[in-house]
């Protein structure tokens, strides 16, 4: 939030007095956060209007504040999950030990499924079906402490050379299965790693990825081999932020052993401040954000790391691995020719046998 306020002040005081070189969408240094496309477009148009118009400084200030307000409105809404965290903090989403980095924030383990063809031909569009099953009747704790529906997200790590299929290459039947999903690469230089979400879980618990296979004839870095595919999928919010702090979607434990002497509401929106007095009369305050429900009361003796709240998390993360073969068309043609040769050989053997039997029968009659 401090970064957002810093940006807001900089925008309000920088634009009224200075001619901005280029649009906001192309000036990356001034943005300390990621926003959605609508807010970015509005800020870009506002900055161009301020730059090109001859309005007074007070009008410029008003337009700057209005642009900041329109930008901050979508930012402060409760977010369901943050795939951008992984993209900002990890160059590769799959660690050396095989674990996908999403598991660092989503601590609960849940199943995921992936279905791909056993083999594909080069320069071919095929489906990768990702399933993130969960009970769609359950609700989760939102960032504001209220209950809401679960969102889902996925990261699909394809072999080098594989990528999301261009829109003009996707068949109409496949487009109807994809619906309105948007696939973005994990990074500019990692087009084989696709990220989706967060999206509504009730609508996208099953996702269809349109994948384009590479062509070794044009891409010499690719060979006709068997390749692994890695999937990571989550439903619901995480329990830990990248900086190590807890979200309100996890259990809170006692920081020390002692007696609970006081429980006070921390804000009108919810949350509690729990005061624990240790045996040496030291007082420790544990702040509980809105969301988790208390399972302790004043006067209760607790041990260190004993849960003070329930665990509101109903989601979790899972990963799966499968394989796909990039098949050489010449191998298929060779296999077909071999089958034809075998069939013809069998036919000739049968004909030869019939001919031999006729000769034997003729000799016996003679």
C-alpha positions in Angstrom: 0.0 0.0 0.0 2.9 2.3 0.7 4.2 1.8 -2.8 0.8 2.7 -4.2 0.5 5.9 -2.1 4.0 6.9 -3.2 3.0 6.4 -6.8 -0.1 8.4 -6.3 1.8 11.4 -4.8 4.3 11.2 -7.6 1.6 11.2 -10.2 -0.3 14.1 -8.7 2.7 16.3 -8.3 4.7 15.2 -11.3 2.2 15.4 -14.1 0.7 18.9 -13.4 4.2 20.5 -13.7 6.1 18.3 -16.1 5.6 17.3 -19.7 5.6 13.5 -19.8 7.7 11.9 -22.5 5.6 9.1 -23.8 2.4 7.4 -22.5 2.1 5.8 -19.1 1.7 2.4 -20.6 5.2 2.6 -22.1 6.9 4.2 -19.1 7.6 1.3 -16.7 9.7 3.2 -14.2 6.9 5.2 -12.8 4.7 2.2 -12.0 5.5 0.3 -8.7 2.6 -2.1 -9.1 0.7 -4.1 -11.7 -2.8 -2.9 -12.6 -5.5 -4.2 -14.9 -5.9 -3.2 -18.5 -8.8 -0.8 -18.0 -7.0 1.2 -15.3 -3.8 1.3 -17.4 -5.7 2.5 -20.4 -7.5 5.2 -18.4 -4.3 6.5 -16.9 -2.7 6.5 -20.4 -5.5 8.6 -21.9 -5.5 11.0 -18.9 -1.7 11.5 -19.1 -1.9 12.2 -22.8 -4.8 14.7 -22.2 -2.8 16.5 -19.5 0.3 16.6 -21.7 -1.5 17.9 -24.8 -4.1 20.2 -23.3 -3.6 23.8 -22.2 -5.6 23.7 -19.0 -4.7 25.4 -15.7 -2.6 23.7 -13.1 -5.7 23.2 -10.8 -7.4 21.3 -13.6 -4.4 19.2 -14.1 -4.3 18.4 -10.4 -8.0 17.5 -10.5 -7.5 15.2 -13.5 -4.5 13.6 -11.8 -6.4 12.8 -8.6 -9.3 11.5 -10.6 -7.0 9.2 -12.6 -5.4 7.9 -9.4 -8.8 7.2 -7.8 -10.0 5.2 -10.9 -6.7 3.2 -10.8 -6.8 2.5 -7.1 -10.4 1.3 -7.0 -9.6 -2.0 -8.7 -6.4 -2.4 -6.8 -7.8 -2.4 -3.4 -10.5 -4.9 -4.2 -10.0 -8.3 -2.4 -7.8 -10.5 -4.6 -8.3 -14.2 -4.8 -4.8 -15.3 -5.7 -1.7 -13.7 -7.0 0.1 -15.5 -9.8 2.0 -12.3 -10.3 3.8 -13.0 -7.1 5.5 -16.0 -8.5 6.4 -14.2 -11.7 8.0 -11.3 -9.8 10.0 -13.4 -7.4 11.1 -16.5 -9.3 12.8 -16.6 -12.7 11.6 -20.3 -13.1 8.4 -21.5 -11.5 9.8 -25.1 -11.1 12.6 -25.4 -8.5 15.5 -27.8 -8.8 13.8 -30.3 -6.5 10.8 -30.5 -8.8 8.5 -28.4 -6.6 6.5 -25.6 -8.3 6.9 -22.3 -6.4 3.2 -21.8 -5.9 3.4 -24.3 -3.1 5.4 -21.8 -1.1 2.3 -19.7 -0.5 -0.5 -22.3 -1.0 0.4 -24.7 1.8 -2.5 -27.2 1.6 -2.1 -30.1 -0.8 -5.0 -30.9 -3.2 -5.2 -33.0 -6.4 -5.0 -31.8 -9.9 -5.3 -33.7 -13.2 -4.0 -33.2 -16.7 -4.9 -34.9 -20.0 -2.7 -34.6 -23.1 -2.4 -36.8 -26.2 0.2 -39.6 -26.1 1.9 -38.3 -29.2 1.5 -35.3 -31.5 2.8 -34.4 -34.9 5.0 -31.3 -35.5 3.3 -27.9 -36.1 0.0 -29.2 -34.8 -2.6 -27.7 -32.4 -3.8 -30.0 -29.7 -5.6 -29.8 -26.4 -4.2 -30.0 -22.9 -7.1 -30.4 -20.5 -6.4 -29.3 -16.9 -8.9 -30.3 -14.1 -8.9 -28.6 -10.7 -11.6 -30.5 -8.7 -13.1 -29.1 -5.5 -16.4 -28.9 -3.7 -18.1 -25.9 -5.4 -20.5 -25.5 -2.5 -17.8 -24.3 -0.1 -16.8 -20.7 0.4 -13.5 -19.2 1.4 -12.4 -16.2 3.5 -11.7 -13.2 1.3 -9.1 -10.5 2.0 -11.7 -8.4 3.7 -12.7 -11.2 6.0 -16.0 -11.9 4.3 -17.0 -15.2 2.7 -16.8 -15.7 -1.1 -16.5 -18.2 -3.9 -13.2 -19.8 -4.7 -11.1 -18.8 -7.7 -8.7 -21.2 -9.5 -5.4 -20.7 -11.3 -2.9 -22.9 -13.1 0.7 -22.9 -14.4 1.5 -25.2 -17.3 5.2 -25.9 -17.9 5.6 -27.2 -21.5 8.7 -28.4 -23.2 11.0 -25.9 -24.9 9.5 -25.0 -28.3 5.9 -25.7 -27.3 3.7 -22.6 -26.9 0.1 -21.4 -26.8 -1.5 -21.7 -30.2 -2.3 -18.5 -32.2 -6.0 -17.6 -32.4 -6.1 -18.1 -36.1 -4.9 -21.7 -35.7 -7.4 -22.8 -33.1 -10.4 -24.7 -34.4 -13.9 -23.4 -33.6 -14.8 -26.5 -31.6 -11.7 -25.9 -29.4 -12.5 -22.3 -29.0 -15.9 -23.2 -27.5 -14.1 -25.3 -24.9 -11.6 -22.6 -24.1 -14.4 -20.1 -23.4 -12.9 -16.7 -22.4 -9.7 -17.9 -20.8 -6.7 -15.8 -21.3 -3.2 -17.4 -21.4 -0.2 -15.4 -20.6 3.5 -16.5 -20.8 5.3 -16.7 -17.5 8.0 -14.3 -18.8 8.9 -12.8 -22.2 11.6 -15.3 -22.7 9.5 -18.3 -21.4 6.7 -18.7 -23.9 6.5 -22.4 -23.1 5.3 -21.7 -19.5 1.7 -20.6 -19.5 -0.1 -18.9 -16.5 -3.9 -18.7 -16.1 -5.9 -17.1 -13.4 -7.2 -16.2 -11.1 -10.6 -17.1 -12.7 -13.9 -18.2 -11.2 -13.7 -21.8 -10.0 -17.3 -22.6 -10.7 -16.8 -21.8 -14.4 -13.2 -22.9 -15.0 -12.6 -25.9 -12.7 -11.8 -27.6 -16.1 -9.6 -25.6 -18.5 -8.6 -26.4 -22.0 -5.1 -25.1 -23.2 -4.6 -24.8 -26.9 -1.0 -25.9 -27.5 1.0 -25.6 -30.7 3.7 -28.2 -31.1 7.1 -27.2 -32.6 8.5 -28.2 -35.9 12.0 -29.7 -35.8 12.4 -29.0 -39.5 12.3 -25.2 -38.8 13.4 -25.2 -35.2 16.7 -27.1 -34.9 16.7 -26.8 -31.1 13.8 -29.3 -31.0 14.0 -33.0 -31.6 11.6 -35.9 -32.1 11.6 -37.2 -28.5 9.5 -37.8 -25.4 9.1 -34.7 -23.3 7.7 -34.1 -19.8 4.9 -31.7 -19.0 4.5 -30.2 -15.5 1.2 -28.8 -14.1 0.6 -26.7 -11.0 -3.0 -25.8 -10.0 -4.6 -24.1 -7.0 -8.0 -23.4 -5.8 -8.6 -20.6 -3.3 -6.2 -18.1 -1.7 -2.8 -18.7 -0.3 -1.7 -18.8 3.4 1.6 -16.9 3.1 2.6 -13.9 1.1 6.0 -13.8 -0.6 7.5 -11.6 2.2 6.7 -14.3 4.7 3.7 -12.6 6.3 0.5 -14.6 6.9 -2.7 -13.9 5.1 -6.1 -14.1 6.8 -6.7 -17.5 5.2 -4.6 -19.5 7.7 -4.5 -20.5 11.3 -2.9 -18.2 13.9 -1.0 -19.7 16.8 0.1 -18.5 20.2 3.5 -16.8 20.0 4.4 -17.9 23.6 3.1 -20.0 26.4 1.0 -18.2 29.0 -2.5 -17.1 30.0 -4.9 -15.1 27.8 -5.6 -11.9 29.7 -7.4 -9.9 27.1 -9.2 -10.2 23.8 -10.2 -6.9 22.1 -11.6 -6.1 18.6 -8.8 -4.6 16.5 -11.1 -2.7 14.2 -14.8 -2.2 13.3 -14.3 -4.4 10.2 -13.2 -7.3 12.4 -10.1 -9.0 13.8 -8.8 -9.3 17.4 -5.9 -8.3 19.5 -5.1 -11.2 21.9 -2.9 -10.4 24.9 -1.0 -13.3 26.4 0.8 -13.0 29.7 3.7 -15.3 30.2 5.0 -16.9 33.4 7.6 -14.1 33.9 4.8 -11.4 33.5 5.7 -10.4 30.0 2.8 -9.5 27.8 2.6 -10.5 24.1 -0.1 -9.3 21.7 -1.1 -11.4 18.8 -3.0 -9.6 16.1 -5.7 -11.7 14.3 -7.0 -10.2 11.0 -10.7 -10.4 10.0 -11.6 -13.9 8.8 -10.3 -16.7 11.1 -12.6 -17.6 14.0 -11.3 -17.6 17.6 -11.3 -20.9 19.5 -9.9 -19.5 22.8 -11.2 -17.2 25.5 -10.0 -15.0 28.2 -8.4 -16.8 31.2 -7.4 -19.8 29.1 -3.9 -21.1 29.4 -2.2 -21.8 26.1 1.1 -23.4 25.0 3.5 -22.0 22.5 2.3 -22.5 18.9 -1.1 -23.6 20.1 -3.9 -22.6 17.6 -5.8 -19.5 18.6 -8.1 -19.7 15.6 -9.6 -22.2 13.3 -8.0 -22.9 10.0 -10.4 -21.2 7.5 -8.5 -22.5 4.4 -10.7 -24.7 2.2 -8.4 -24.6 -0.9 -5.0 -25.9 -1.8 -2.4 -26.5 -4.4 -1.4 -29.6 -6.4 1.0 -30.5 -9.1 1.0 -33.3 -11.7 3.5 -34.6 -14.3 2.8 -36.3 -17.6 4.7 -37.0 -20.9 4.1 -36.4 -24.6 5.9 -37.6 -27.7 6.7 -35.3 -30.6 6.3 -37.9 -33.3 8.2 -37.8 -36.6 5.8 -38.2 -39.6 8.4 -40.3 -41.4 8.1 -42.9 -38.6 4.4 -43.1 -39.1 4.8 -43.5 -42.8 7.5 -46.1 -42.3 5.2 -48.0 -39.8 2.3 -47.9 -42.3 4.6 -49.2 -45.1 5.8 -52.0 -42.8 2.2 -53.0 -42.0 1.3 -53.0 -45.7 4.4 -55.2 -46.4 3.3 -57.6 -43.6 -0.2 -57.8 -45.0 1.0 -58.4 -48.5 3.4 -61.0 -47.4 0.6 -62.9 -45.6 -1.6 -62.7 -48.6 1.1 -64.0 -50.9 1.8 -66.9 -48.4 -1.8 -67.8 -48.4 -2.0 -67.7 -52.2 1.2 -69.8 -52.5 -0.2 -72.3 -50.1 -3.4 -72.6 -52.1 -1.4 -73.0 -55.3 0.8 -75.7 -53.7 -2.4 -77.6 -52.4 -3.8 -77.5 -56.0 -0.6 -79.0 -57.4 -0.6 -81.8 -54.8 -4.2 -82.6 -55.5 -3.6 -82.7 -59.2 -0.7 -85.1 -58.7 -2.8 -87.4 -56.5 -5.6 -87.5 -59.1 -3.0 -88.4 -61.8 
